[in-house]
Amino acid sequence: MKNLALHWKIIIGLVLGVIFAFASSALGWSEFTINWIDPFGTIFINLLKLIAVPLVLFSIIKGIAGLHDTSKLGRLGAKTLGFYLVTTVFAVSVGLLLVNMIGPGKLIDQEQRTDNRFSYELWAQENGYKIKDGICQSCDEANAERVAMVREKMNSEPVDEQLQSKMKSADQTKGGSPLQFIVDMVPSNIFLSLNNNGLMLQVIFFAIFFGVTLISIPKDMAQPVIALVDGMNEVFLKMVDFVMQAAPFFVFALLAGVISKMAGDDPNAVIEIFKGLGWYSLTVVIGLAFMIFIFYPTLTAVFVKDLSYKRFFKAISPAQFLAFSTSSSAATLPVTMDCVQDNLGVSKETTSFVLPIGATVNMDGTSMYQAIAVVFLAQFHAANLDLTQQLTIVLTATLASIGSAAVPSAGLIMLIIVLESVGLNPAWVAIIFPVDRILDMCRTTVNVTGDCAVATIVANSEGQLNKEVWSKLD
């Protein structure tokens, strides 16, 4: 066991966590699991987040300080953002293709879809939205009795506090000017930004600004600061090593807690949740699996010679499994940087610049999920979207993914914005709440895999890829 590779230890922790969760649920021990096992998972995520923000700060400053040429920084930034943008648009397009081919929302009971259609029309009429296909089925006198029942049911539904909270966050996110995204990147107080994982873009902006300024001052004055930054960077990387020694146990606690919260004392509850949203969940998982197992390996194979399928996955598997466990790109970032640098041979300079930006702006899995979810919810309510509206989803989901915080379930807030952009009821996100956490784990794995692929491609294009380290992956 001692000589077992870390990724195998994490897999064992994942599997044992799932088994323990179902066993404790069947034995009525869910409360024990939630109270005494799950907190260790929370501690793990907190430790990773504790390391992530200062590691991003010092890594970017260190990376830029080693450039000695600001024009190279511009080239590196253009390549990084260009690749991230292309992969995001591709992910959204694949999502739309799949959801239109499979049609998960159309596979629901027809009677249920009819009632859903009436509820959609009533909502549109009350809120001043135009009905998508221009047909008002609820206006037909023959449906009056059924429409009245649907209206009564809508009025009697209790207020969902979780939904209200996310809709409020979405309103705040979209309430700014067209340049709000740029405004939000510039911090007014870097210490407040360092204290909030959701403000990673501000940390990145400050780090780039600080790094560029550092290489612009005389070398004798910059050297002590560079030495301090180098030392701090090494300290936080060592912290990652210490935390990862206990990762298998922490991953066990995370999975046991997540499933116990979903199942309670009835292990069949998880199965029932996925039965109701089975086709939707399957569509999302197929799309995400395509990105992980086909798209990214193919992309790296095209741009990076000799990086085989096996080598790529063996190198990044610890980061992938950790991403699945934590549902957070930001929390996984320290381990992602470690994998990319030590296993794939990407230089510190490139790793320090490309990956922190990726953890913030590259949300391929989130973008794909949003595209599939919007069309599924429209199909579920018999409100089919035309090509123009689906192209709007591509644009909105791509832009929304950039502003999506690298924390669990942040994509739900962005999904509300995407739904509103095509004139659909944002409250529909409540329908997919039950399966969101598990799917969030899957899409975070996609996000992290995409970060690793782009970092490797960019490093190769810059001649900063040490292929000699690959021999240990064979």
FENFEN-V664643 format. One record per pair of residues at least 6 apart in sequence whose C-alpha atoms are under 6 Angstrom apart, sorted by the first residue. I is the first residue (numbers start at 1). GAP is how many residues later the second one is. D is the distance in Angstrom with one decimal. If there is no record, write none. Layout:
I_GAP_D ; I_GAP_D
This chain:
7_310_5.9 ; 7_311_4.7 ; 9_239_5.6 ; 10_238_4.5 ; 13_235_4.8 ; 13_238_5.7 ; 13_239_4.5 ; 14_237_6.0 ; 14_238_5.4 ; 17_235_4.2 ; 17_238_5.1 ; 17_239_4.6 ; 18_237_6.0 ; 18_238_5.7 ; 21_235_4.6 ; 21_238_6.0 ; 21_239_5.5 ; 22_245_5.6 ; 24_6_5.6 ; 25_240_4.4 ; 25_241_5.8 ; 25_242_5.5 ; 26_241_5.9 ; 28_237_4.9 ; 30_230_5.5 ; 30_234_5.7 ; 30_235_5.8 ; 34_223_5.5 ; 37_216_5.4 ; 38_215_5.3 ; 38_216_5.9 ; 38_219_4.4 ; 40_213_5.9 ; 41_209_5.3 ; 41_212_5.0 ; 41_213_4.2 ; 48_283_4.9 ; 49_282_4.8 ; 52_282_5.8 ; 55_181_6.0 ; 56_300_6.0 ; 57_150_5.4 ; 58_171_5.8 ; 58_175_5.5 ; 59_293_4.8 ; 60_147_5.9 ; 60_292_4.9 ; 60_293_5.3 ; 61_146_5.4 ; 61_150_4.6 ; 63_286_4.1 ; 63_289_5.5 ; 64_147_5.3 ; 65_146_5.6 ; 65_150_5.8 ; 84_278_5.7 ; 88_276_4.7 ; 91_273_5.7 ; 91_277_5.3 ; 92_275_5.7 ; 92_276_4.4 ; 92_279_5.9 ; 92_302_5.9 ; 95_273_5.0 ; 95_276_5.9 ; 95_277_5.4 ; 96_275_5.9 ; 96_276_5.9 ; 99_273_5.6 ; 104_175_5.0 ; 104_176_5.3 ; 105_271_4.9 ; 105_274_4.5 ; 105_275_4.2 ; 106_273_5.7 ; 113_267_6.0 ; 113_268_5.6 ; 116_265_4.7 ; 117_264_4.7 ; 117_265_5.4 ; 118_20_5.6 ; 166_247_5.6 ; 170_243_5.3 ; 185_16_5.5 ; 185_17_4.8 ; 186_16_5.6 ; 187_15_5.4 ; 193_6_5.5 ; 198_207_5.1 ; 214_8_6.0 ; 263_6_5.1 ; 263_7_5.4 ; 292_154_5.9 ; 311_162_5.5 ; 315_28_5.0 ; 316_23_5.6 ; 319_16_5.7 ; 319_17_5.1 ; 320_125_5.3 ; 323_9_5.7 ; 323_121_5.8 ; 323_122_5.1 ; 324_117_4.4 ; 324_118_5.8 ; 324_121_5.4 ; 327_81_5.2 ; 327_113_6.0 ; 327_114_4.5 ; 327_117_5.5 ; 328_78_5.7 ; 328_79_4.7 ; 328_80_5.4 ; 329_30_5.4 ; 329_77_5.2 ; 330_29_5.9 ; 330_76_5.3 ; 340_6_5.9 ; 345_120_5.4 ; 345_121_4.5 ; 345_124_5.9 ; 346_113_5.9 ; 346_119_4.8 ; 347_117_5.5 ; 354_101_5.8 ; 358_93_5.4 ; 360_46_5.9 ; 361_41_4.2 ; 363_38_5.4 ; 363_84_5.2 ; 364_83_5.5 ; 365_78_4.3 ; 365_81_5.2 ; 365_82_5.5 ; 366_45_6.0 ; 366_77_5.9 ; 367_30_5.4 ; 367_34_5.8 ; 370_45_5.6 ; 378_6_5.8 ; 396_22_6.0 ; 400_14_5.8 ; 416_10_4.9 ; 419_7_5.6 ; 459_6_5.4
